[in-house]
Amino acid sequence: YFLQAFTDHVFHLILSIHIPITSCKKQEKYCHSKAFLRPVYENDLKEDLKQIEKIAKSINNEEARVIDCSGLHIMPGMIDIHCHLLHGVDDGPEKIDLSIAMLRTAKEQGVTDIILTPHYRRGMFKFDGDLVKAQMIELAPYAEEIGIKLHLGTEVHVHGDILEYIEKRKVYTLADTEYILTEYGYDTEYSYIFKNTHELLRHGYIPVIAHVERYACLVKNPKRLEELQEIGAWIQCNASAIIGEEG
């Protein structure tokens, strides 16, 4: 059937990666070859089953139903940007069979793409880029058969040498973009988070701060999240926090 979407503002069509909670109102530069979002203005959408089939200024069809999508996001699927399902790597499953089962569950829940983000943290998680690639190559055919596309990334516990690690490709950015998934210790001071976020932005990287509901300095003062977004950072919350189980 056809779905005709009207909005007084911009609605966003996902191109490659979707950040669950973003600074969309603040962000202006959406268009990029590997951007997360691109503005689309008052277009019609042709929807076939659960996939957006066509976008055009006007799609004429007598059977079209009109849905007011003002203020909403229209997505052909969900993209998991923070995931530890890769087998044989840090705290992922030991066996590939469990990774495949997790992929099937993700597909049932509407996920179309997954960025695999093994940890890098000094003294706890050693990041082996060659192993990560090899494990993804082994898993990819199963993911393709299920209908999910896999991408590489890293969840990087921020330290003083993070820029060197990124630029020397000792860790992976999210799906080979300028976005980098960053995490901190639970008791990290806000000044340290702000300083490193600003430094990454200054060098052309866009930090996606992982599971912000875990950091005491942000939980105690949520206004600081707005400050981080205003300088250009993106914010990620775990689903468990959104549904009230955590955070």
Disulfide bonds with the S-S distance in Angstrom:
none
